[in-house]
């Protein structure tokens, strides 16, 4: 069934991507072709949240590597656990596309029924959902499970931002409404649940990117070698993209991202955004505006914001947004890790 779905949707789902032109599967070669092959074989279809990165192959490989080794790969937690985390993080980030996909997968795996029923399974999912929506909450799981569950949360803090920038609000046709939409959603949930029951061996993404040491802020990944290797390699690839940005843009965004999750004063307001970029060189302000919105309010990125950034090509746009999204995700992952170690909520840096 997965192979049939992959064949039937090849290329079609990429028409949803905006602002960039993703590589068509028929034209995918080299690293892009290798990643596309793995995505279709192991996710069941060429998922647009990954394929949208294809104008920039290294960042494409980074996005797939962390998704594969956290959400998909077999481990100490269940796929149901990890889908609950993915759906909760997506809801917290106002990413309706990912809520549709991962909420549907959760339903297809029986998670909604488990939550509604009495018993330890439902309690576990409720606790994971509550934890994932609050980066400062104490972890409701043992430390050995942190690489998979924090890893899934960090992956979706990253992907939600990219999806909000580059994809529509739902993978379902906008014209669908009412009972027709509900019927299609039920069919999609069953299909996604069936695909999610497939087995994926850990470590299969090794070799897509050069190996790299795990940065200190990703220390939560150390307990599981496949997750640590994935995040070490992905972080190095995304940091490489960041080094191509102007220093003053990178420094401003890094300093502001450190204020997550509370956001600091006025981060939602236009006057704050204008003030935050005003000290930069005029040619860098649009770029910084796009980066800051990606970090704090990715759902507010518009075509005008993208155009104002003045980036040279599709690859440059992917590099900027990927670096910004990962900067936010890493801060939030470190906050989750700190809360777990301390056994309670912690605030952000002041």
C-alpha positions as CSV (number, residue, x, y, z in Angstrom):
1,X,0.0,0.0,0.0
2,X,2.8,2.4,0.8
3,X,4.5,1.9,-2.5
4,X,1.2,2.4,-4.3
5,X,0.5,5.6,-2.4
6,X,4.0,6.9,-3.1
7,X,3.6,6.2,-6.8
8,X,0.2,7.8,-6.9
9,X,1.2,11.0,-5.2
10,X,4.7,11.5,-6.7
11,X,5.1,15.1,-7.6
12,X,1.4,16.0,-7.1
13,X,1.9,17.0,-3.4
14,X,4.8,19.3,-4.3
15,X,2.4,21.6,-6.0
16,X,1.3,22.7,-2.5
17,X,4.8,24.2,-1.8
18,X,5.0,28.0,-2.0
19,X,7.9,30.5,-2.3
20,X,10.3,27.9,-3.8
21,X,10.2,25.3,-6.6
22,X,11.0,21.9,-5.1
23,X,12.9,19.3,-7.1
24,X,10.5,17.0,-9.0
25,X,11.0,13.3,-8.2
26,X,11.8,12.5,-11.8
27,X,14.6,15.1,-11.8
28,X,16.0,14.1,-8.4
29,X,19.7,13.0,-8.5
30,X,22.6,12.8,-6.1
31,X,21.8,13.6,-2.4
32,X,18.3,14.8,-3.3
33,X,17.5,11.5,-5.1
34,X,18.9,9.5,-2.2
35,X,16.8,11.4,0.4
36,X,13.7,11.1,-1.8
37,X,14.2,7.4,-2.1
38,X,14.4,7.0,1.7
39,X,11.4,9.2,2.4
40,X,9.2,7.4,-0.1
41,X,10.3,4.0,1.2
42,X,10.0,4.7,4.9
43,X,7.5,7.4,5.3
44,X,5.2,6.0,2.6
45,X,5.1,9.1,0.4
46,X,7.2,12.1,-0.6
47,X,6.2,14.2,2.3
48,X,6.0,17.9,1.4
49,X,7.5,19.1,4.7
50,X,10.7,17.3,3.8
51,X,10.6,17.8,0.0
52,X,10.2,21.6,0.3
53,X,13.9,21.7,1.4
54,X,15.0,20.2,-1.8
55,X,16.4,23.4,-3.4
56,X,19.1,23.1,-0.8
57,X,20.3,19.4,-0.6
58,X,22.2,19.5,2.6
59,X,19.3,21.1,4.5
60,X,17.0,18.5,2.9
61,X,19.1,15.7,4.3
62,X,19.2,17.4,7.7
63,X,15.4,17.7,7.9
64,X,14.9,14.1,6.9
65,X,17.7,12.7,9.2
66,X,16.2,14.2,12.4
67,X,12.6,13.2,11.4
68,X,13.6,9.7,10.5
69,X,15.6,9.0,13.6
70,X,13.1,10.4,16.1
71,X,9.5,10.0,14.8
72,X,9.9,7.0,12.6
73,X,12.7,4.8,13.9
74,X,11.9,2.0,16.4
75,X,13.1,2.6,19.9
76,X,12.2,2.6,23.6
77,X,8.9,4.5,23.0
78,X,6.0,3.7,20.7
79,X,5.1,5.5,17.4
80,X,1.9,6.4,19.2
81,X,3.9,8.2,21.9
82,X,5.9,10.1,19.4
83,X,2.9,11.0,17.2
84,X,1.2,12.4,20.4
85,X,4.2,14.6,20.9
86,X,4.3,15.7,17.3
87,X,0.6,16.6,17.3
88,X,0.9,18.5,20.6
89,X,3.9,20.5,19.5
90,X,2.3,21.3,16.2
91,X,-0.8,22.6,18.0
92,X,1.3,24.8,20.3
93,X,3.1,26.2,17.2
94,X,-0.2,27.0,15.4
95,X,0.7,24.7,12.5
96,X,-2.6,23.3,11.2
97,X,-1.0,21.4,8.4
98,X,1.1,19.3,10.8
99,X,-1.9,19.0,13.2
100,X,-3.9,17.5,10.4
101,X,-1.2,15.0,9.4
102,X,0.0,13.9,12.9
103,X,-3.4,14.2,14.6
104,X,-4.7,12.0,11.8
105,X,-1.9,9.5,12.3
106,X,-2.6,9.5,16.0
107,X,-6.3,8.8,15.3
108,X,-5.3,6.1,12.8
109,X,-3.1,4.4,15.3
110,X,-5.9,4.3,17.9
111,X,-4.6,7.1,20.0
112,X,-7.7,9.1,20.2
113,X,-9.7,6.1,21.4
114,X,-7.0,5.4,24.0
115,X,-7.1,8.9,25.4
116,X,-10.9,8.7,25.7
117,X,-10.7,5.3,27.5
118,X,-9.7,4.7,31.1
119,X,-6.3,3.0,31.5
120,X,-2.6,3.6,31.6
121,X,-2.3,4.0,27.8
122,X,-4.7,7.0,27.8
123,X,-3.0,8.5,30.8
124,X,0.4,8.2,29.2
125,X,-0.8,10.0,26.0
126,X,-2.5,12.8,28.0
127,X,0.7,13.3,30.0
128,X,2.9,13.4,26.9
129,X,0.5,15.8,25.2
130,X,0.5,18.2,28.1
131,X,4.3,18.0,28.4
132,X,4.9,18.6,24.7
133,X,2.8,21.7,24.6
134,X,4.8,23.4,27.4
135,X,8.6,23.5,27.0
136,X,9.1,24.3,30.7
137,X,7.1,21.3,32.0
138,X,8.6,18.5,33.9
139,X,9.1,15.3,31.8
140,X,6.6,12.5,32.5
141,X,9.0,9.8,31.3
142,X,12.3,8.3,32.4
143,X,15.6,9.8,31.2
144,X,16.3,6.9,28.8
145,X,13.3,8.0,26.7
146,X,14.4,11.6,26.4
147,X,16.4,11.3,23.2
148,X,13.3,10.0,21.3
149,X,10.7,12.2,22.9
150,X,12.6,15.5,23.2
151,X,14.1,14.7,19.8
152,X,10.6,14.4,18.3
153,X,9.6,17.7,20.0
154,X,12.7,19.5,18.7
155,X,12.1,18.0,15.2
156,X,8.6,19.4,15.1
157,X,9.5,22.8,16.6
158,X,11.8,22.9,13.5
159,X,9.4,21.5,10.9
160,X,6.3,23.4,12.1
161,X,8.1,26.7,11.3
162,X,9.2,25.5,7.9
163,X,5.7,24.2,7.1
164,X,4.0,27.4,8.2
165,X,6.3,29.4,5.9
166,X,6.2,27.1,2.8
167,X,2.9,25.1,2.9
168,X,-0.8,25.8,3.1
169,X,-3.0,25.3,6.2
170,X,-3.9,21.8,5.3
171,X,-2.8,18.9,3.1
172,X,-6.5,18.4,2.2
173,X,-8.1,20.4,-0.7
174,X,-9.3,23.8,0.4
175,X,-12.6,23.3,-1.4
176,X,-13.5,20.4,0.8
177,X,-15.9,21.3,3.6
178,X,-18.4,19.9,6.0
179,X,-19.2,16.3,5.8
180,X,-17.0,15.7,2.8
181,X,-14.0,17.0,4.6
182,X,-14.8,14.8,7.6
183,X,-15.1,11.8,5.4
184,X,-11.8,12.4,3.7
185,X,-10.2,13.1,7.0
186,X,-11.3,9.7,8.3
187,X,-10.0,7.9,5.3
188,X,-6.7,9.8,5.6
189,X,-6.4,8.9,9.2
190,X,-6.8,5.2,8.5
191,X,-4.2,5.4,5.7
192,X,-1.7,7.3,7.8
193,X,-2.2,4.9,10.7
194,X,-1.5,2.0,8.5
195,X,1.7,3.6,7.1
196,X,2.8,4.4,10.7
197,X,2.7,0.7,11.7
198,X,5.7,-0.1,9.4
199,X,9.0,-0.9,11.1
200,X,11.9,1.5,10.6
201,X,15.4,0.4,11.8
202,X,17.4,3.1,13.7
203,X,20.4,4.6,12.0
204,X,19.4,4.3,8.4
205,X,20.1,7.9,7.7
206,X,23.7,7.6,8.6
207,X,25.9,8.6,5.7
208,X,23.6,11.2,4.2
209,X,25.6,13.9,5.9
210,X,29.1,14.0,7.3
211,X,29.3,13.0,10.9
212,X,29.8,15.8,13.5
213,X,30.1,16.1,17.2
214,X,26.9,16.8,19.2
215,X,26.7,20.4,20.4
216,X,26.3,21.0,24.1
217,X,22.7,22.3,23.8
218,X,21.7,19.0,22.2
219,X,23.0,16.9,25.2
220,X,19.6,15.4,25.7
221,X,20.3,13.2,22.6
222,X,23.3,11.4,24.0
223,X,21.5,8.5,25.4
224,X,20.6,7.1,22.0
225,X,23.4,6.8,19.5
226,X,21.3,7.0,16.3
227,X,19.5,10.2,17.6
228,X,22.8,11.8,18.7
229,X,24.4,11.1,15.4
230,X,21.4,12.5,13.5
231,X,21.3,15.7,15.5
232,X,25.0,16.2,15.4
233,X,25.1,15.9,11.6
234,X,22.0,18.0,11.1
235,X,23.1,20.7,13.4
236,X,26.4,21.0,11.6
237,X,24.6,21.2,8.2
238,X,22.2,23.9,9.5
239,X,25.0,25.8,11.3
240,X,26.9,25.8,8.0
241,X,23.9,27.6,6.4
242,X,23.8,30.1,9.2
243,X,27.5,31.1,8.6
244,X,26.4,32.2,5.1
245,X,24.1,34.9,6.7
246,X,25.4,38.4,7.5
247,X,26.9,38.4,11.0
248,X,24.6,41.1,12.3
249,X,21.5,39.2,11.2
250,X,22.7,35.9,12.7
251,X,23.7,37.7,16.0
252,X,20.3,39.5,16.3
253,X,18.3,36.4,15.7
254,X,20.4,34.2,18.0
255,X,20.0,36.7,20.8
256,X,16.3,37.0,20.4
257,X,15.7,33.3,20.0
258,X,17.3,32.7,23.4
259,X,14.2,34.4,24.9
260,X,11.9,31.6,23.8
261,X,9.5,30.2,24.9
262,X,8.0,33.3,26.6
263,X,9.0,35.5,23.7
264,X,9.9,38.6,25.6
265,X,8.0,41.8,25.5
266,X,6.1,42.7,22.3
267,X,7.5,40.0,20.0
268,X,4.1,39.6,18.4
269,X,3.8,43.3,17.7
270,X,4.7,45.0,14.4
271,X,6.3,47.9,16.3
272,X,8.7,45.5,18.1
273,X,9.7,43.9,14.9
274,X,10.4,47.2,13.2
275,X,12.4,48.3,16.2
276,X,14.4,45.0,16.4
277,X,15.7,45.3,12.9
278,X,16.1,49.1,12.8
279,X,19.7,49.1,13.9
280,X,20.8,46.8,11.0
281,X,22.1,47.9,7.6
282,X,19.1,48.7,5.4
283,X,19.9,45.8,3.1
284,X,19.8,43.3,5.9
285,X,16.5,44.4,7.6
286,X,14.2,42.4,5.4
287,X,16.3,39.3,5.9
288,X,16.2,39.8,9.7
289,X,12.5,40.4,9.7
290,X,11.9,37.1,7.9
291,X,14.2,35.3,10.3
292,X,12.6,36.7,13.4
293,X,9.1,36.0,12.2
294,X,10.2,32.4,11.4
295,X,11.4,32.0,15.0
296,X,8.5,33.6,16.8
297,X,5.5,33.7,14.5
298,X,6.1,31.6,11.4
299,X,2.4,31.6,10.5
300,X,2.7,35.4,9.9
301,X,5.2,35.1,7.1
302,X,3.7,36.4,3.9
303,X,4.8,36.6,0.3
304,X,5.6,40.3,0.9
305,X,7.9,39.4,3.9
306,X,9.7,36.8,1.7
307,X,10.1,39.3,-1.1
308,X,11.4,42.0,1.2
309,X,14.2,39.6,2.4
310,X,15.8,40.0,-1.0
311,X,17.4,36.6,-1.1
312,X,19.3,35.5,-4.2
313,X,17.5,32.2,-4.9
314,X,15.4,29.3,-3.5
315,X,18.4,27.7,-1.8
316,X,19.2,31.0,0.0
317,X,15.6,31.2,1.3
318,X,15.7,27.6,2.5
319,X,19.1,28.2,4.3
320,X,17.7,31.3,6.1
321,X,14.5,29.8,7.3
322,X,16.1,26.4,8.1
323,X,18.7,28.1,10.3
324,X,16.1,30.3,12.0
325,X,13.8,27.4,12.6
326,X,16.6,25.2,14.0
327,X,17.8,28.0,16.3
328,X,14.3,28.2,17.8
329,X,14.0,24.4,18.1
330,X,17.4,24.0,19.8
331,X,16.5,26.6,22.4
332,X,13.2,24.9,23.2
333,X,14.8,21.5,23.3
334,X,17.4,22.7,25.8
335,X,14.6,24.2,27.9
336,X,12.8,20.8,27.9
337,X,15.9,19.0,28.9
338,X,16.6,21.5,31.7
339,X,13.1,21.1,33.0
340,X,13.5,17.3,33.0
341,X,16.7,17.4,35.0
342,X,15.4,19.8,37.5
343,X,12.1,18.1,37.9
344,X,10.0,21.2,37.3
345,X,9.4,24.2,35.1
346,X,12.2,26.6,34.4
347,X,12.2,30.1,32.9
348,X,14.1,31.4,30.0
349,X,17.4,33.3,30.2
350,X,17.1,36.9,31.3
